[in-house]
Amino acid sequence: MEKQRLLNKLYARYWDDISELRSQYPGLSAPLLIKIPTRYLSQDTKLMIIGQQTQGWGGESIEDALKSYEEFKFGEHYYSSPFWNITRKVERALGVDEYAITWSNLNRCDYNGRRPPAGIENELRAFLPMLVSEIEILKPDIVIFFHGTIF
């Protein structure tokens, strides 16, 4: 799959810098990296949701982070949350199959399951170009941002 290959190449360019930041701040989670669901590619309307940050994320390699993304299944088995509840409603309203979206975050990583402190969040800004590149690669028809205060 060409789009996934391009994403993986993008993630490889940033991996060492993210790893270095994680070594400086041990509470920083693995980054959220997109593993494109096959169903996303077959949707008439391709939907991408952008959140603030995860609430805990695992992985010590790009492959691990992609596996975490795939296994999370867009909150399919996650406890009810406003973020995922509204995402399900948006899917229905747009005629997008449930869980056939892509999802990314403004903050690549969380800090101890929460929003990173301001100093770390400022350092995470260096990874915002990844989000722009993800959007360029995935070419969603609709991108919706759900977030609290930004940086």
C-alpha positions in Angstrom: 0.0 0.0 0.0 1.7 3.2 -1.3 0.1 5.6 1.2 1.2 3.5 4.2 4.7 3.3 2.8 4.8 7.1 2.5 3.6 7.4 6.1 6.2 5.0 7.3 8.9 6.9 5.5 7.6 10.1 7.2 7.6 8.5 10.6 11.2 7.2 10.1 12.4 10.7 9.4 11.1 11.9 12.8 11.6 8.7 14.9 15.1 9.5 16.3 14.0 13.0 17.4 10.9 11.7 19.1 13.0 9.0 20.8 15.4 11.6 22.0 12.6 13.7 23.5 11.1 10.6 25.1 14.5 9.8 26.7 14.6 13.4 28.2 11.0 13.0 29.5 10.4 9.4 30.7 6.7 10.1 31.2 6.3 10.9 27.5 4.3 8.2 25.6 5.1 6.6 22.3 3.9 8.7 19.4 0.6 8.2 17.8 1.4 6.9 14.2 -1.3 6.1 11.7 -1.8 2.6 10.4 -4.3 3.1 7.6 -7.3 0.9 7.9 -8.2 -0.8 4.6 -11.8 0.3 5.1 -10.7 4.0 5.1 -9.5 3.7 1.5 -12.9 2.3 0.3 -15.1 5.0 1.8 -16.9 7.5 -0.5 -16.1 10.2 2.0 -12.7 9.9 3.6 -12.9 11.3 7.2 -9.9 12.2 9.3 -10.3 13.2 13.0 -7.7 15.2 14.8 -7.7 15.2 18.6 -5.5 16.8 21.2 -3.4 13.8 22.5 -3.9 10.2 23.6 -4.4 9.1 27.2 -1.6 6.6 27.2 0.0 5.0 24.2 2.5 2.2 23.8 5.3 1.2 21.5 9.1 1.3 21.4 9.4 1.1 17.6 7.6 2.4 14.6 6.1 -1.0 14.1 4.9 -1.2 17.8 3.3 2.3 17.5 1.5 1.2 14.2 0.4 -2.0 15.9 -1.0 0.0 18.9 -2.9 2.2 16.4 -4.4 -0.8 14.6 -5.3 -2.7 17.8 -7.0 0.4 19.3 -9.6 0.3 16.5 -10.7 3.9 16.9 -12.1 3.4 20.4 -14.2 0.4 19.4 -13.6 -1.3 22.7 -12.7 1.9 24.6 -14.8 3.2 27.4 -17.3 5.8 26.4 -15.7 9.2 26.0 -17.0 12.5 24.5 -14.3 12.3 21.8 -15.2 8.8 20.5 -19.0 9.4 21.0 -19.0 12.4 18.8 -16.7 10.7 16.3 -19.3 7.9 16.0 -22.1 10.5 15.4 -20.0 12.3 12.8 -19.4 9.0 11.0 -23.1 8.3 10.9 -24.0 11.8 9.8 -21.5 11.7 6.9 -22.4 8.1 5.9 -18.9 6.8 6.8 -18.7 3.2 8.0 -17.9 3.0 11.7 -14.2 2.8 12.4 -13.4 3.4 8.7 -11.6 6.7 9.4 -8.1 7.9 10.2 -7.2 9.7 13.3 -4.2 11.7 14.5 -3.5 14.3 17.2 -2.0 17.7 17.6 0.3 16.4 20.3 2.1 13.2 19.0 2.6 12.0 22.6 0.9 12.3 25.9 2.7 12.7 29.2 1.8 10.1 31.9 -1.6 9.7 30.2 -2.4 13.4 30.1 -1.7 16.5 28.2 2.0 17.3 28.3 3.1 20.2 30.5 3.7 23.5 28.6 7.4 23.1 28.2 7.2 19.6 26.7 4.2 20.7 24.6 6.3 23.4 23.2 9.0 20.9 22.2 6.3 18.7 20.6 5.5 21.5 18.2 8.5 20.4 16.2 6.4 17.4 15.1 3.4 19.4 13.8 4.7 19.1 10.2 4.0 15.4 10.5 0.3 16.2 10.8 0.4 18.3 7.7 2.2 15.5 5.8 -0.3 12.9 7.1 -3.1 15.0 5.7 -1.3 15.4 2.4 -0.6 11.7 2.1 -4.1 10.5 3.2 -6.0 13.1 1.2 -9.1 13.0 3.4 -12.3 14.7 2.1 -13.1 16.1 5.5 -10.8 16.8 8.4 -12.3 17.7 11.8 -10.3 19.0 14.7 -11.6 18.2 18.2 -9.3 19.7 20.9 -9.2 21.8 24.0 -6.9 24.8 24.1 -4.1 24.6 21.6 -0.6 24.9 23.0 
